């Protein structure tokens, strides 16, 4: 059986990055990548995934 994934993009606030990622991690999300935001390179965006239930 093939695994199926769902994805989320989450803006990261520099002063709360760990708290934001910990919160999503508690819900089963795994960090895939962090990239600069499309409109502001200083605003980071996290891409997360988790297996669909």
Helices and strands as residue ranges (DSSP letters): E 5-12, G 14-16, H 17-26, E 30-36, E 44-51
